[in-house]
Structures are given as C-alpha cells and as structure tokens.
Amino acid sequence: MNADTAMHTRSSFTDTRAGTPAVHRPGAVKTRSFFGPFNNPITDWRGQRVWLVGASSGIGAATASALHDLGAQVLVSARKAEPLYAFAAAHPGQNGNAAQAWPLDVTDAGAVAGTAQAILAQGPLDMVLYCAGHYNEMRATNMDLHDLRQHLAINYTGALHVLYAVLPAMTARGSGHVSLISSVAGFRGLPKSLAYGPTKAALTNLAETLYLDLQPQGLGVSVVHPGFVQTPLTAQNQFTMPALITPEQAARAMIEGWRRGEFDIHYPKRFTHWMKLLRLLPYRAYFPAVRRFTGL
C-alpha cells in the first residue's frame, strides 16, 4: 500500500493532501437507512479535483464553470481544443484551483488512457463526470449505419474508455464519485431516437451496475437524466421542446443532486416526472400514448 492509499482509507472522508483544507470527500454512503441518500452528499467543493469529459460547451461547460466558482479544480476535456483553452483562460486559479484544458477524443482508447494517467500523476480525482455526447435524429426508415456507430462510440464506448482509465486508481483509494450523463430519451423507445436513445439506455444500465459494484468499495455513483436543455445538440430539433432549460439551470440541478446524495438526478422535474410515468405504462398503452403526444 502506498502513502496516498494509506492516508485515504475507506473509513476516512477527510482530505489530508498537503496544502488542502480538510473537506468532505465525495463517495459512497457507508451506513444509511432505506430512505437515506445513495451517496455521501457533496456539500463542499473546495479542494476537490473534478474531471469533466465533454465540457467544451452545453451542460459540461456550464457545470465546470459552476464547480470552479464553488472552489473545485476543474479539468475539462473534449475533442475541440480551442473552447477548452478559452475556458481555462477565463477560469484562473484561486487557492490552486486553476482550470486545466485537456483536449481529448473519447473514441481513442489510447489517448484516454494517456490523458487519465497524466491527470492522475498530478493528484487523485474526486469526481469524474462523463458528459460527452453525440446526437442526430434518426428513424428506422432512414438508417445511417455510420452515424449509428458514431453515437455508440461517443455516447457509450467513450464512457467505457474513461471508466477503464480511472477506476483502478479510484477503487484503490476507496473514495471518489463517478457521474454519467444519460437522458430521459433512454427511458423507453421514442420516435426519431433510433441512434441516440439506445446509447443513453445503455448508460443508465451501466450506472446502475456501477453503483452495485462500486458502492461497497467506497465510491459514489450517479446517473443524470436531463430533459430538454438548450445546447448545440438540441439546437437542431425542429419541434417545440417542452420545459426547455438553460445549461446553467441544468448545472445547478446536478450540483443540488450531488448535494443531496442522489443516484438518479433528473431535471426539470415538471417534465421528467411525466417521462418516468410513461416508463411505467404497459406497451399496449405506451405506444398509442407516444404516437399521440409526438404526432409520429
């Protein structure tokens, strides 16, 4: 056992890194009641190191900015380098929390491994948020195999690359938190979601399995199910998006979910509660309801 592992046993949730004030570490709840939080509530972000993968715009960038304002050191990754460097320049350090830009293509497993290794060489990660995403409308009557594979590579396989690169260090340390951004589109099949929906359903299932495996190891796990958020991805939609919110509102909802120790963080609830209700319907009722509400 190395010195870092010895200092951060599974029974300890204080930060003992030199020069860092003692703060609550994000992780799994050790003893909880049936109605208690799934994860340790994250109430203090000062001194926390957060790697956000897919943070060049939209929800990822807004969350990185909000966490930086709360005192976390954010490390932002995405395929497009220019927005990342602009973000880092706009978020200089206070008390050692200067934002860092780490350009990265999540479909390149070697690049993900190398980037993770370099980031971990600086110090342990307290949270990894996977928010990389690809979205195009698609129906079975007009399939595009290349784009189907692109959705899979970015939305799901990319998450596996990141998890494979960071989980050994996090589990050895016995603390930290992994959060995956899925979507309400993954709850059940929806029109025009042939490429996108199945990848998000896979992410939700992955997060559920990760929680079962990692919670006993001292790690926290959460899955995020946004409704419609005003991002470059949703800008292509040609229909009125109900309960549309801004990325900043989405970021606040996620931070509140982590503060409450939630596993399933969904927003805006005035929309997502209806989507959860639809998930409970039998197929004989679900299919007609979806056709009626979407007109498709």
Beta strands, then each sheet from edge to edge (+ up, - down):
strand 1: 49-53
strand 2: 73-77
strand 3: 100-101
strand 4: 127-130
strand 5: 177-181
strand 6: 220-226
strand 7: 264-267
sheet 1: 3+ 2+ 1+ 4+ 5+ 6+ 7+
end
